[in-house]
Amino acid sequence: METVPVSGRIDKKISEKLDALARSTARSRSFLIAEAVKAYVDDQAWQIEAIESGVAAANRGDFASDEKVARTFAKYGVKTDEA
């Protein structure tokens, strides 16, 4: 995996916690920062993809029917008011 240098600033207390974590896990600060950034980026990408998928489904009119929603709610003991 090719890596590139990045630069940023973090709160001093977070830096101290990062150093302590690096010592206790025998990992470098760079490794821990890279792992944290990867986890954050992956999580955000997943959320954005899910939102975009939901918006696309809504734009297509792809919704659950009232009956399906009522059955699902009933399955979990949630009462609904049907007009």
PDB file of N, CA, C and O in Angstrom, chain B, residues numbered from 101:
ATOM      1  N   MET B 101       0.850  -1.175   0.000  1.00  0.00           N
ATOM      2  CA  MET B 101       0.000   0.000   0.000  1.00  0.00           C
ATOM      3  C   MET B 101       0.894   1.236   0.000  1.00  0.00           C
ATOM      4  O   MET B 101       1.775   1.384   0.847  1.00  0.00           O
ATOM      5  N   GLU B 102       0.655   2.106  -0.951  1.00  0.00           N
ATOM      6  CA  GLU B 102       1.409   3.350  -1.014  1.00  0.00           C
ATOM      7  C   GLU B 102       0.825   4.334  -0.007  1.00  0.00           C
ATOM      8  O   GLU B 102      -0.394   4.455   0.117  1.00  0.00           O
ATOM      9  N   THR B 103       1.682   5.023   0.696  1.00  0.00           N
ATOM     10  CA  THR B 103       1.227   6.010   1.670  1.00  0.00           C
ATOM     11  C   THR B 103       1.727   7.391   1.267  1.00  0.00           C
ATOM     12  O   THR B 103       2.699   7.525   0.523  1.00  0.00           O
ATOM     13  N   VAL B 104       1.046   8.408   1.769  1.00  0.00           N
ATOM     14  CA  VAL B 104       1.447   9.792   1.533  1.00  0.00           C
ATOM     15  C   VAL B 104       1.433  10.532   2.860  1.00  0.00           C
ATOM     16  O   VAL B 104       0.619  10.217   3.729  1.00  0.00           O
ATOM     17  N   PRO B 105       2.303  11.492   3.035  1.00  0.00           N
ATOM     18  CA  PRO B 105       2.305  12.247   4.283  1.00  0.00           C
ATOM     19  C   PRO B 105       1.140  13.235   4.317  1.00  0.00           C
ATOM     20  O   PRO B 105       0.768  13.812   3.296  1.00  0.00           O
ATOM     21  N   VAL B 106       0.578  13.415   5.499  1.00  0.00           N
ATOM     22  CA  VAL B 106      -0.450  14.429   5.722  1.00  0.00           C
ATOM     23  C   VAL B 106      -0.086  15.178   6.995  1.00  0.00           C
ATOM     24  O   VAL B 106       0.699  14.695   7.811  1.00  0.00           O
ATOM     25  N   SER B 107      -0.655  16.340   7.152  1.00  0.00           N
ATOM     26  CA  SER B 107      -0.355  17.144   8.328  1.00  0.00           C
ATOM     27  C   SER B 107      -1.659  17.684   8.890  1.00  0.00           C
ATOM     28  O   SER B 107      -2.592  17.980   8.144  1.00  0.00           O
ATOM     29  N   GLY B 108      -1.716  17.809  10.191  1.00  0.00           N
ATOM     30  CA  GLY B 108      -2.897  18.352  10.833  1.00  0.00           C
ATOM     31  C   GLY B 108      -2.596  18.689  12.281  1.00  0.00           C
ATOM     32  O   GLY B 108      -1.528  18.361  12.798  1.00  0.00           O
ATOM     33  N   ARG B 109      -3.526  19.334  12.917  1.00  0.00           N
ATOM     34  CA  ARG B 109      -3.353  19.712  14.314  1.00  0.00           C
ATOM     35  C   ARG B 109      -4.469  19.071  15.133  1.00  0.00           C
ATOM     36  O   ARG B 109      -5.618  18.999  14.695  1.00  0.00           O
ATOM     37  N   ILE B 110      -4.108  18.604  16.333  1.00  0.00           N
ATOM     38  CA  ILE B 110      -5.097  18.026  17.244  1.00  0.00           C
ATOM     39  C   ILE B 110      -4.905  18.629  18.626  1.00  0.00           C
ATOM     40  O   ILE B 110      -3.848  19.178  18.937  1.00  0.00           O
ATOM     41  N   ASP B 111      -5.921  18.523  19.433  1.00  0.00           N
ATOM     42  CA  ASP B 111      -5.896  19.013  20.804  1.00  0.00           C
ATOM     43  C   ASP B 111      -4.776  18.322  21.590  1.00  0.00           C
ATOM     44  O   ASP B 111      -4.513  17.135  21.396  1.00  0.00           O
ATOM     45  N   LYS B 112      -4.127  19.069  22.466  1.00  0.00           N
ATOM     46  CA  LYS B 112      -3.006  18.533  23.236  1.00  0.00           C
ATOM     47  C   LYS B 112      -3.419  17.315  24.062  1.00  0.00           C
ATOM     48  O   LYS B 112      -2.666  16.344  24.143  1.00  0.00           O
ATOM     49  N   LYS B 113      -4.591  17.353  24.670  1.00  0.00           N
ATOM     50  CA  LYS B 113      -5.038  16.216  25.492  1.00  0.00           C
ATOM     51  C   LYS B 113      -5.254  14.968  24.637  1.00  0.00           C
ATOM     52  O   LYS B 113      -4.950  13.855  25.069  1.00  0.00           O
ATOM     53  N   ILE B 114      -5.773  15.154  23.436  1.00  0.00           N
ATOM     54  CA  ILE B 114      -5.940  14.010  22.529  1.00  0.00           C
ATOM     55  C   ILE B 114      -4.571  13.468  22.139  1.00  0.00           C
ATOM     56  O   ILE B 114      -4.379  12.255  22.058  1.00  0.00           O
ATOM     57  N   SER B 115      -3.625  14.365  21.899  1.00  0.00           N
ATOM     58  CA  SER B 115      -2.266  13.942  21.557  1.00  0.00           C
ATOM     59  C   SER B 115      -1.649  13.119  22.685  1.00  0.00           C
ATOM     60  O   SER B 115      -0.984  12.112  22.438  1.00  0.00           O
ATOM     61  N   GLU B 116      -1.872  13.550  23.914  1.00  0.00           N
ATOM     62  CA  GLU B 116      -1.345  12.807  25.064  1.00  0.00           C
ATOM     63  C   GLU B 116      -1.994  11.427  25.163  1.00  0.00           C
ATOM     64  O   GLU B 116      -1.317  10.438  25.443  1.00  0.00           O
ATOM     65  N   LYS B 117      -3.292  11.364  24.935  1.00  0.00           N
ATOM     66  CA  LYS B 117      -3.982  10.069  24.952  1.00  0.00           C
ATOM     67  C   LYS B 117      -3.488   9.180  23.813  1.00  0.00           C
ATOM     68  O   LYS B 117      -3.336   7.970  23.978  1.00  0.00           O
ATOM     69  N   LEU B 118      -3.243   9.787  22.669  1.00  0.00           N
ATOM     70  CA  LEU B 118      -2.719   9.048  21.525  1.00  0.00           C
ATOM     71  C   LEU B 118      -1.356   8.459  21.852  1.00  0.00           C
ATOM     72  O   LEU B 118      -1.088   7.297  21.544  1.00  0.00           O
ATOM     73  N   ASP B 119      -0.495   9.253  22.474  1.00  0.00           N
ATOM     74  CA  ASP B 119       0.831   8.763  22.861  1.00  0.00           C
ATOM     75  C   ASP B 119       0.725   7.608  23.853  1.00  0.00           C
ATOM     76  O   ASP B 119       1.444   6.616  23.738  1.00  0.00           O
ATOM     77  N   ALA B 120      -0.174   7.741  24.824  1.00  0.00           N
ATOM     78  CA  ALA B 120      -0.355   6.669  25.811  1.00  0.00           C
ATOM     79  C   ALA B 120      -0.861   5.396  25.132  1.00  0.00           C
ATOM     80  O   ALA B 120      -0.408   4.296  25.451  1.00  0.00           O
ATOM     81  N   LEU B 121      -1.787   5.545  24.211  1.00  0.00           N
ATOM     82  CA  LEU B 121      -2.304   4.389  23.480  1.00  0.00           C
ATOM     83  C   LEU B 121      -1.207   3.751  22.637  1.00  0.00           C
ATOM     84  O   LEU B 121      -1.110   2.527  22.561  1.00  0.00           O
ATOM     85  N   ALA B 122      -0.396   4.569  22.013  1.00  0.00           N
ATOM     86  CA  ALA B 122       0.710   4.050  21.204  1.00  0.00           C
ATOM     87  C   ALA B 122       1.671   3.240  22.068  1.00  0.00           C
ATOM     88  O   ALA B 122       2.112   2.161  21.671  1.00  0.00           O
ATOM     89  N   ARG B 123       1.990   3.756  23.238  1.00  0.00           N
ATOM     90  CA  ARG B 123       2.886   3.024  24.146  1.00  0.00           C
ATOM     91  C   ARG B 123       2.262   1.708  24.591  1.00  0.00           C
ATOM     92  O   ARG B 123       2.920   0.668  24.572  1.00  0.00           O
ATOM     93  N   SER B 124       1.009   1.752  24.987  1.00  0.00           N
ATOM     94  CA  SER B 124       0.380   0.547  25.542  1.00  0.00           C
ATOM     95  C   SER B 124       0.102  -0.520  24.483  1.00  0.00           C
ATOM     96  O   SER B 124      -0.015  -1.701  24.810  1.00  0.00           O
ATOM     97  N   THR B 125      -0.003  -0.116  23.230  1.00  0.00           N
ATOM     98  CA  THR B 125      -0.271  -1.087  22.163  1.00  0.00           C
ATOM     99  C   THR B 125       0.964  -1.403  21.327  1.00  0.00           C
ATOM    100  O   THR B 125       0.908  -2.216  20.405  1.00  0.00           O
ATOM    101  N   ALA B 126       2.067  -0.759  21.653  1.00  0.00           N
ATOM    102  CA  ALA B 126       3.323  -0.928  20.902  1.00  0.00           C
ATOM    103  C   ALA B 126       3.122  -0.616  19.415  1.00  0.00           C
ATOM    104  O   ALA B 126       3.672  -1.289  18.544  1.00  0.00           O
ATOM    105  N   ARG B 127       2.334   0.403  19.153  1.00  0.00           N
ATOM    106  CA  ARG B 127       2.090   0.873  17.788  1.00  0.00           C
ATOM    107  C   ARG B 127       2.583   2.309  17.680  1.00  0.00           C
ATOM    108  O   ARG B 127       2.696   3.016  18.681  1.00  0.00           O
ATOM    109  N   SER B 128       2.871   2.725  16.470  1.00  0.00           N
ATOM    110  CA  SER B 128       3.319   4.105  16.273  1.00  0.00           C
ATOM    111  C   SER B 128       2.121   5.052  16.243  1.00  0.00           C
ATOM    112  O   SER B 128       0.989   4.645  15.979  1.00  0.00           O
ATOM    113  N   ARG B 129       2.403   6.326  16.521  1.00  0.00           N
ATOM    114  CA  ARG B 129       1.356   7.338  16.409  1.00  0.00           C
ATOM    115  C   ARG B 129       0.806   7.343  14.982  1.00  0.00           C
ATOM    116  O   ARG B 129      -0.404   7.436  14.774  1.00  0.00           O
ATOM    117  N   SER B 130       1.702   7.243  14.009  1.00  0.00           N
ATOM    118  CA  SER B 130       1.278   7.265  12.604  1.00  0.00           C
ATOM    119  C   SER B 130       0.320   6.126  12.296  1.00  0.00           C
ATOM    120  O   SER B 130      -0.676   6.318  11.598  1.00  0.00           O
ATOM    121  N   PHE B 131       0.620   4.934  12.817  1.00  0.00           N
ATOM    122  CA  PHE B 131      -0.256   3.787  12.585  1.00  0.00           C
ATOM    123  C   PHE B 131      -1.637   4.046  13.180  1.00  0.00           C
ATOM    124  O   PHE B 131      -2.653   3.823  12.521  1.00  0.00           O
ATOM    125  N   LEU B 132      -1.674   4.516  14.424  1.00  0.00           N
ATOM    126  CA  LEU B 132      -2.959   4.751  15.083  1.00  0.00           C
ATOM    127  C   LEU B 132      -3.757   5.850  14.386  1.00  0.00           C
ATOM    128  O   LEU B 132      -4.972   5.734  14.230  1.00  0.00           O
ATOM    129  N   ILE B 133      -3.078   6.907  13.971  1.00  0.00           N
ATOM    130  CA  ILE B 133      -3.768   7.983  13.262  1.00  0.00           C
ATOM    131  C   ILE B 133      -4.318   7.472  11.936  1.00  0.00           C
ATOM    132  O   ILE B 133      -5.461   7.765  11.585  1.00  0.00           O
ATOM    133  N   ALA B 134      -3.515   6.711  11.196  1.00  0.00           N
ATOM    134  CA  ALA B 134      -3.971   6.164   9.914  1.00  0.00           C
ATOM    135  C   ALA B 134      -5.178   5.251  10.106  1.00  0.00           C
ATOM    136  O   ALA B 134      -6.125   5.303   9.322  1.00  0.00           O
ATOM    137  N   GLU B 135      -5.149   4.418  11.142  1.00  0.00           N
ATOM    138  CA  GLU B 135      -6.286   3.525  11.412  1.00  0.00           C
ATOM    139  C   GLU B 135      -7.535   4.318  11.782  1.00  0.00           C
ATOM    140  O   GLU B 135      -8.634   3.988  11.336  1.00  0.00           O
ATOM    141  N   ALA B 136      -7.372   5.357  12.591  1.00  0.00           N
ATOM    142  CA  ALA B 136      -8.517   6.174  12.996  1.00  0.00           C
ATOM    143  C   ALA B 136      -9.115   6.905  11.798  1.00  0.00           C
ATOM    144  O   ALA B 136     -10.335   6.957  11.647  1.00  0.00           O
ATOM    145  N   VAL B 137      -8.266   7.466  10.953  1.00  0.00           N
ATOM    146  CA  VAL B 137      -8.757   8.174   9.770  1.00  0.00           C
ATOM    147  C   VAL B 137      -9.454   7.203   8.826  1.00  0.00           C
ATOM    148  O   VAL B 137     -10.508   7.524   8.276  1.00  0.00           O
ATOM    149  N   LYS B 138      -8.879   6.021   8.632  1.00  0.00           N
ATOM    150  CA  LYS B 138      -9.502   5.011   7.765  1.00  0.00           C
ATOM    151  C   LYS B 138     -10.883   4.630   8.287  1.00  0.00           C
ATOM    152  O   LYS B 138     -11.842   4.565   7.518  1.00  0.00           O
ATOM    153  N   ALA B 139     -10.989   4.376   9.597  1.00  0.00           N
ATOM    154  CA  ALA B 139     -12.279   4.001  10.182  1.00  0.00           C
ATOM    155  C   ALA B 139     -13.301   5.117   9.988  1.00  0.00           C
ATOM    156  O   ALA B 139     -14.455   4.851   9.651  1.00  0.00           O
ATOM    157  N   TYR B 140     -12.885   6.359  10.197  1.00  0.00           N
ATOM    158  CA  TYR B 140     -13.791   7.493  10.038  1.00  0.00           C
ATOM    159  C   TYR B 140     -14.248   7.628   8.587  1.00  0.00           C
ATOM    160  O   TYR B 140     -15.440   7.778   8.317  1.00  0.00           O
ATOM    161  N   VAL B 141     -13.303   7.573   7.663  1.00  0.00           N
ATOM    162  CA  VAL B 141     -13.632   7.724   6.242  1.00  0.00           C
ATOM    163  C   VAL B 141     -14.541   6.586   5.776  1.00  0.00           C
ATOM    164  O   VAL B 141     -15.512   6.824   5.058  1.00  0.00           O
ATOM    165  N   ASP B 142     -14.235   5.358   6.179  1.00  0.00           N
ATOM    166  CA  ASP B 142     -15.079   4.217   5.805  1.00  0.00           C
ATOM    167  C   ASP B 142     -16.491   4.384   6.349  1.00  0.00           C
ATOM    168  O   ASP B 142     -17.464   4.118   5.643  1.00  0.00           O
ATOM    169  N   ASP B 143     -16.610   4.821   7.601  1.00  0.00           N
ATOM    170  CA  ASP B 143     -17.920   5.008   8.222  1.00  0.00           C
ATOM    171  C   ASP B 143     -18.706   6.102   7.503  1.00  0.00           C
ATOM    172  O   ASP B 143     -19.888   5.926   7.206  1.00  0.00           O
ATOM    173  N   GLN B 144     -18.067   7.206   7.228  1.00  0.00           N
ATOM    174  CA  GLN B 144     -18.748   8.301   6.539  1.00  0.00           C
ATOM    175  C   GLN B 144     -19.162   7.891   5.130  1.00  0.00           C
ATOM    176  O   GLN B 144     -20.259   8.226   4.683  1.00  0.00           O
ATOM    177  N   ALA B 145     -18.294   7.171   4.432  1.00  0.00           N
ATOM    178  CA  ALA B 145     -18.613   6.720   3.073  1.00  0.00           C
ATOM    179  C   ALA B 145     -19.816   5.790   3.090  1.00  0.00           C
ATOM    180  O   ALA B 145     -20.680   5.883   2.218  1.00  0.00           O
ATOM    181  N   TRP B 146     -19.884   4.891   4.071  1.00  0.00           N
ATOM    182  CA  TRP B 146     -21.017   3.973   4.182  1.00  0.00           C
ATOM    183  C   TRP B 146     -22.305   4.759   4.408  1.00  0.00           C
ATOM    184  O   TRP B 146     -23.327   4.480   3.781  1.00  0.00           O
ATOM    185  N   GLN B 147     -22.252   5.743   5.307  1.00  0.00           N
ATOM    186  CA  GLN B 147     -23.448   6.531   5.593  1.00  0.00           C
ATOM    187  C   GLN B 147     -23.908   7.311   4.363  1.00  0.00           C
ATOM    188  O   GLN B 147     -25.100   7.354   4.056  1.00  0.00           O
ATOM    189  N   ILE B 148     -22.965   7.922   3.672  1.00  0.00           N
ATOM    190  CA  ILE B 148     -23.321   8.693   2.478  1.00  0.00           C
ATOM    191  C   ILE B 148     -23.933   7.784   1.420  1.00  0.00           C
ATOM    192  O   ILE B 148     -24.925   8.147   0.788  1.00  0.00           O
ATOM    193  N   GLU B 149     -23.351   6.610   1.225  1.00  0.00           N
ATOM    194  CA  GLU B 149     -23.894   5.658   0.249  1.00  0.00           C
ATOM    195  C   GLU B 149     -25.312   5.235   0.629  1.00  0.00           C
ATOM    196  O   GLU B 149     -26.186   5.155  -0.235  1.00  0.00           O
ATOM    197  N   ALA B 150     -25.546   4.966   1.909  1.00  0.00           N
ATOM    198  CA  ALA B 150     -26.875   4.556   2.362  1.00  0.00           C
ATOM    199  C   ALA B 150     -27.890   5.680   2.175  1.00  0.00           C
ATOM    200  O   ALA B 150     -29.024   5.433   1.765  1.00  0.00           O
ATOM    201  N   ILE B 151     -27.488   6.904   2.473  1.00  0.00           N
ATOM    202  CA  ILE B 151     -28.391   8.045   2.298  1.00  0.00           C
ATOM    203  C   ILE B 151     -28.717   8.242   0.823  1.00  0.00           C
ATOM    204  O   ILE B 151     -29.878   8.422   0.457  1.00  0.00           O
ATOM    205  N   GLU B 152     -27.689   8.207  -0.022  1.00  0.00           N
ATOM    206  CA  GLU B 152     -27.919   8.386  -1.458  1.00  0.00           C
ATOM    207  C   GLU B 152     -28.811   7.287  -2.021  1.00  0.00           C
ATOM    208  O   GLU B 152     -29.653   7.550  -2.880  1.00  0.00           O
ATOM    209  N   SER B 153     -28.633   6.063  -1.544  1.00  0.00           N
ATOM    210  CA  SER B 153     -29.477   4.954  -1.981  1.00  0.00           C
ATOM    211  C   SER B 153     -30.927   5.182  -1.556  1.00  0.00           C
ATOM    212  O   SER B 153     -31.852   4.944  -2.332  1.00  0.00           O
ATOM    213  N   GLY B 154     -31.118   5.644  -0.323  1.00  0.00           N
ATOM    214  CA  GLY B 154     -32.464   5.921   0.168  1.00  0.00           C
ATOM    215  C   GLY B 154     -33.137   7.049  -0.587  1.00  0.00           C
ATOM    216  O   GLY B 154     -34.327   6.974  -0.894  1.00  0.00           O
ATOM    217  N   VAL B 155     -32.384   8.091  -0.887  1.00  0.00           N
ATOM    218  CA  VAL B 155     -32.932   9.212  -1.654  1.00  0.00           C
ATOM    219  C   VAL B 155     -33.316   8.752  -3.057  1.00  0.00           C
ATOM    220  O   VAL B 155     -34.368   9.132  -3.570  1.00  0.00           O
ATOM    221  N   ALA B 156     -32.467   7.935  -3.679  1.00  0.00           N
ATOM    222  CA  ALA B 156     -32.778   7.416  -5.018  1.00  0.00           C
ATOM    223  C   ALA B 156     -34.043   6.571  -4.985  1.00  0.00           C
ATOM    224  O   ALA B 156     -34.881   6.675  -5.881  1.00  0.00           O
ATOM    225  N   ALA B 157     -34.192   5.727  -3.952  1.00  0.00           N
ATOM    226  CA  ALA B 157     -35.400   4.902  -3.825  1.00  0.00           C
ATOM    227  C   ALA B 157     -36.625   5.787  -3.649  1.00  0.00           C
ATOM    228  O   ALA B 157     -37.669   5.534  -4.251  1.00  0.00           O
ATOM    229  N   ALA B 158     -36.504   6.820  -2.830  1.00  0.00           N
ATOM    230  CA  ALA B 158     -37.628   7.734  -2.620  1.00  0.00           C
ATOM    231  C   ALA B 158     -37.982   8.462  -3.913  1.00  0.00           C
ATOM    232  O   ALA B 158     -39.157   8.642  -4.230  1.00  0.00           O
ATOM    233  N   ASN B 159     -36.973   8.872  -4.648  1.00  0.00           N
ATOM    234  CA  ASN B 159     -37.226   9.558  -5.922  1.00  0.00           C
ATOM    235  C   ASN B 159     -37.925   8.652  -6.928  1.00  0.00           C
ATOM    236  O   ASN B 159     -38.665   9.128  -7.788  1.00  0.00           O
ATOM    237  N   ARG B 160     -37.689   7.343  -6.820  1.00  0.00           N
ATOM    238  CA  ARG B 160     -38.374   6.378  -7.698  1.00  0.00           C
ATOM    239  C   ARG B 160     -39.773   6.051  -7.185  1.00  0.00           C
ATOM    240  O   ARG B 160     -40.540   5.370  -7.865  1.00  0.00           O
ATOM    241  N   GLY B 161     -40.110   6.534  -5.985  1.00  0.00           N
ATOM    242  CA  GLY B 161     -41.402   6.202  -5.397  1.00  0.00           C
ATOM    243  C   GLY B 161     -41.420   4.822  -4.786  1.00  0.00           C
ATOM    244  O   GLY B 161     -42.484   4.227  -4.612  1.00  0.00           O
ATOM    245  N   ASP B 162     -40.252   4.311  -4.460  1.00  0.00           N
ATOM    246  CA  ASP B 162     -40.099   2.952  -3.921  1.00  0.00           C
ATOM    247  C   ASP B 162     -40.278   2.983  -2.402  1.00  0.00           C
ATOM    248  O   ASP B 162     -39.305   3.044  -1.651  1.00  0.00           O
ATOM    249  N   PHE B 163     -41.533   2.940  -1.967  1.00  0.00           N
ATOM    250  CA  PHE B 163     -41.866   2.989  -0.550  1.00  0.00           C
ATOM    251  C   PHE B 163     -42.583   1.713  -0.134  1.00  0.00           C
ATOM    252  O   PHE B 163     -43.148   1.010  -0.971  1.00  0.00           O
ATOM    253  N   ALA B 164     -42.558   1.416   1.160  1.00  0.00           N
ATOM    254  CA  ALA B 164     -43.345   0.303   1.696  1.00  0.00           C
ATOM    255  C   ALA B 164     -44.814   0.720   1.709  1.00  0.00           C
ATOM    256  O   ALA B 164     -45.137   1.883   1.950  1.00  0.00           O
ATOM    257  N   SER B 165     -45.687  -0.232   1.451  1.00  0.00           N
ATOM    258  CA  SER B 165     -47.121   0.066   1.491  1.00  0.00           C
ATOM    259  C   SER B 165     -47.546   0.291   2.940  1.00  0.00           C
ATOM    260  O   SER B 165     -46.858  -0.117   3.875  1.00  0.00           O
ATOM    261  N   ASP B 166     -48.693   0.949   3.107  1.00  0.00           N
ATOM    262  CA  ASP B 166     -49.229   1.165   4.452  1.00  0.00           C
ATOM    263  C   ASP B 166     -49.443  -0.161   5.170  1.00  0.00           C
ATOM    264  O   ASP B 166     -49.197  -0.273   6.371  1.00  0.00           O
ATOM    265  N   GLU B 167     -49.907  -1.170   4.420  1.00  0.00           N
ATOM    266  CA  GLU B 167     -50.160  -2.477   5.018  1.00  0.00           C
ATOM    267  C   GLU B 167     -48.859  -3.119   5.515  1.00  0.00           C
ATOM    268  O   GLU B 167     -48.821  -3.696   6.601  1.00  0.00           O
ATOM    269  N   LYS B 168     -47.811  -3.014   4.722  1.00  0.00           N
ATOM    270  CA  LYS B 168     -46.533  -3.602   5.121  1.00  0.00           C
ATOM    271  C   LYS B 168     -45.983  -2.901   6.365  1.00  0.00           C
ATOM    272  O   LYS B 168     -45.459  -3.550   7.271  1.00  0.00           O
ATOM    273  N   VAL B 169     -46.105  -1.595   6.400  1.00  0.00           N
ATOM    274  CA  VAL B 169     -45.644  -0.844   7.572  1.00  0.00           C
ATOM    275  C   VAL B 169     -46.449  -1.260   8.802  1.00  0.00           C
ATOM    276  O   VAL B 169     -45.875  -1.480   9.869  1.00  0.00           O
ATOM    277  N   ALA B 170     -47.762  -1.369   8.665  1.00  0.00           N
ATOM    278  CA  ALA B 170     -48.617  -1.766   9.786  1.00  0.00           C
ATOM    279  C   ALA B 170     -48.257  -3.163  10.276  1.00  0.00           C
ATOM    280  O   ALA B 170     -48.209  -3.396  11.484  1.00  0.00           O
ATOM    281  N   ARG B 171     -48.002  -4.105   9.351  1.00  0.00           N
ATOM    282  CA  ARG B 171     -47.607  -5.468   9.749  1.00  0.00           C
ATOM    283  C   ARG B 171     -46.274  -5.452  10.503  1.00  0.00           C
ATOM    284  O   ARG B 171     -46.114  -6.143  11.510  1.00  0.00           O
ATOM    285  N   THR B 172     -45.338  -4.672  10.016  1.00  0.00           N
ATOM    286  CA  THR B 172     -44.034  -4.599  10.676  1.00  0.00           C
ATOM    287  C   THR B 172     -44.178  -4.000  12.068  1.00  0.00           C
ATOM    288  O   THR B 172     -43.592  -4.508  13.025  1.00  0.00           O
ATOM    289  N   PHE B 173     -44.951  -2.925  12.190  1.00  0.00           N
ATOM    290  CA  PHE B 173     -45.170  -2.327  13.506  1.00  0.00           C
ATOM    291  C   PHE B 173     -45.847  -3.321  14.440  1.00  0.00           C
ATOM    292  O   PHE B 173     -45.459  -3.452  15.601  1.00  0.00           O
ATOM    293  N   ALA B 174     -46.863  -4.022  13.933  1.00  0.00           N
ATOM    294  CA  ALA B 174     -47.588  -4.997  14.752  1.00  0.00           C
ATOM    295  C   ALA B 174     -46.661  -6.106  15.226  1.00  0.00           C
ATOM    296  O   ALA B 174     -46.791  -6.590  16.350  1.00  0.00           O
ATOM    297  N   LYS B 175     -45.738  -6.504  14.384  1.00  0.00           N
ATOM    298  CA  LYS B 175     -44.772  -7.552  14.741  1.00  0.00           C
ATOM    299  C   LYS B 175     -44.000  -7.176  16.002  1.00  0.00           C
ATOM    300  O   LYS B 175     -43.643  -8.038  16.806  1.00  0.00           O
ATOM    301  N   TYR B 176     -43.748  -5.882  16.163  1.00  0.00           N
ATOM    302  CA  TYR B 176     -42.982  -5.411  17.318  1.00  0.00           C
ATOM    303  C   TYR B 176     -43.868  -4.777  18.390  1.00  0.00           C
ATOM    304  O   TYR B 176     -43.375  -4.117  19.305  1.00  0.00           O
ATOM    305  N   GLY B 177     -45.173  -4.983  18.267  1.00  0.00           N
ATOM    306  CA  GLY B 177     -46.101  -4.527  19.294  1.00  0.00           C
ATOM    307  C   GLY B 177     -46.394  -3.039  19.272  1.00  0.00           C
ATOM    308  O   GLY B 177     -46.824  -2.478  20.281  1.00  0.00           O
ATOM    309  N   VAL B 178     -46.168  -2.395  18.145  1.00  0.00           N
ATOM    310  CA  VAL B 178     -46.443  -0.965  18.031  1.00  0.00           C
ATOM    311  C   VAL B 178     -47.804  -0.795  17.381  1.00  0.00           C
ATOM    312  O   VAL B 178     -48.048  -1.303  16.286  1.00  0.00           O
ATOM    313  N   LYS B 179     -48.690  -0.077  18.064  1.00  0.00           N
ATOM    314  CA  LYS B 179     -50.024   0.142  17.520  1.00  0.00           C
ATOM    315  C   LYS B 179     -50.000   1.332  16.579  1.00  0.00           C
ATOM    316  O   LYS B 179     -49.305   2.319  16.823  1.00  0.00           O
ATOM    317  N   THR B 180     -50.762   1.230  15.504  1.00  0.00           N
ATOM    318  CA  THR B 180     -50.860   2.322  14.536  1.00  0.00           C
ATOM    319  C   THR B 180     -52.305   2.739  14.400  1.00  0.00           C
ATOM    320  O   THR B 180     -53.221   1.942  14.607  1.00  0.00           O
ATOM    321  N   ASP B 181     -52.498   3.989  14.052  1.00  0.00           N
ATOM    322  CA  ASP B 181     -53.841   4.500  13.768  1.00  0.00           C
ATOM    323  C   ASP B 181     -54.050   4.431  12.270  1.00  0.00           C
ATOM    324  O   ASP B 181     -53.371   5.118  11.507  1.00  0.00           O
ATOM    325  N   GLU B 182     -54.982   3.607  11.854  1.00  0.00           N
ATOM    326  CA  GLU B 182     -55.285   3.508  10.429  1.00  0.00           C
ATOM    327  C   GLU B 182     -56.533   4.311  10.147  1.00  0.00           C
ATOM    328  O   GLU B 182     -57.559   4.139  10.806  1.00  0.00           O
ATOM    329  N   ALA B 183     -56.443   5.193   9.158  1.00  0.00           N
ATOM    330  CA  ALA B 183     -57.576   6.058   8.816  1.00  0.00           C
ATOM    331  C   ALA B 183     -58.595   5.301   8.007  1.00  0.00           C
ATOM    332  O   ALA B 183     -59.622   5.863   7.625  1.00  0.00           O
TER     333      ALA B 183
END
